[in-house]
Amino acid sequence: MTMSQQGTTEQRSLAHWAEPRRAGMEAFYALAIEDYREMVAAREWAADLRGHADHGRVRVLDVACGSGKFPAELVRQGLAGAVGDLRVELDLLDPSPFSIREARSVLRPPLVAAAEHEVRLQDLPAAVGGFDAAWATHALYAAPPDQIGAGVARMHAALRPGGFGAIVHATTASHYLRFAEAFAATFAPDAVPFTSADQVTDALTAAGAAPRATTIRYQVGNGERAVVEGFLQRCVFDDSVSLDRMETVGPVGDYLAECRVSGDYRFDQEVDVITWEVPA
Ligand SMILES: C[S@@+](CC[C@H](N)C(=O)[O-])C[C@H]1O[C@@H](n2cnc3c(N)ncnc32)[C@H](O)[C@@H]1O
């Protein structure tokens, strides 16, 4: 049996990045915080920032800033010591005012909040640009596949000559995309699919960038059913289906059976760290 979800994936994402859904966001990050630990450890982000600085400061566009888990984790893993006296100015971009407020509230030196852009990436005004760096971390899944090209092109165009871009995004082999696909096949056949890392890379190439990707793989897991249920519901921006029910029907039940190990859940993540440099 299937049922349809309310609104497109993008509309459900925006409805969930709001104060009334804070508990769901926190349930999600009980597991998803591992994404940020892994991606920060996977690269010398401090060297990227130092290498693209201008007169002691670097201007960064944080695309789809969410609640600021990436900048918070950069600081937790020692960014301040690694960049010395560099000032890192973050412009926060997100269509959700809740997300912008949350991200701003977690910034600590050397990260300093600069301008705010309450807009979808694909709608960012052309006058906003000249950034030394721009990043989007686990950020663009809900941008519809037919608009990801416009969004990524806008991000590329917002960089100055010699600027640095990074998009960290799950592949089709990751839990995020496999679960979303299985959930949609079972409960929401009309759902707009999540955008994949390959689609992001293709969109960057089409925009004239020369992206390079490295792939990281890890597991996130937990034995507590309430934690797993909260994580899974937020993965698809749909808290109407219980874990009990997901486990017993259709492709999503088959997928979850694959992820159960001795009573615990273990979800495989495969994530591309996609970077590019704009020619000087
Ligand atoms: C999972 S969060 C991103 C996590 C974030 N990078 C961090 O460090 O915590 C996803 C964010 O993407 C935003 N978003 C959704 N569609 C978007 C779009 N088309 N353009 C920009 N942001 C979008 C949502 O509002 C949400 O705040």
The ligand as an ORCA input file, in Angstrom:
! r2SCAN-3c Opt
* xyz 0 1
  C      21.229     19.288      6.009
  S      21.151     21.041      5.980
  C      22.785     21.455      5.498
  C      23.785     21.189      6.575
  C      24.815     22.280      6.735
  N      25.686     22.394      5.598
  C      25.599     22.176      8.026
  O      26.830     22.403      8.015
  O      24.992     21.927      9.088
  C      20.235     21.399      4.507
  C      19.853     22.861      4.332
  O      19.620     23.070      2.933
  C      18.670     24.073      2.813
  N      18.160     24.062      1.423
  C      17.201     23.279      0.893
  N      17.044     23.559     -0.429
  C      17.947     24.541     -0.728
  C      18.279     25.259     -1.920
  N      17.663     25.013     -3.068
  N      19.247     26.188     -1.857
  C      19.898     26.430     -0.694
  N      19.623     25.779      0.463
  C      18.666     24.848      0.451
  C      17.666     23.736      3.897
  O      16.841     24.842      4.216
  C      18.575     23.302      5.046
  O      18.840     24.375      5.914
*
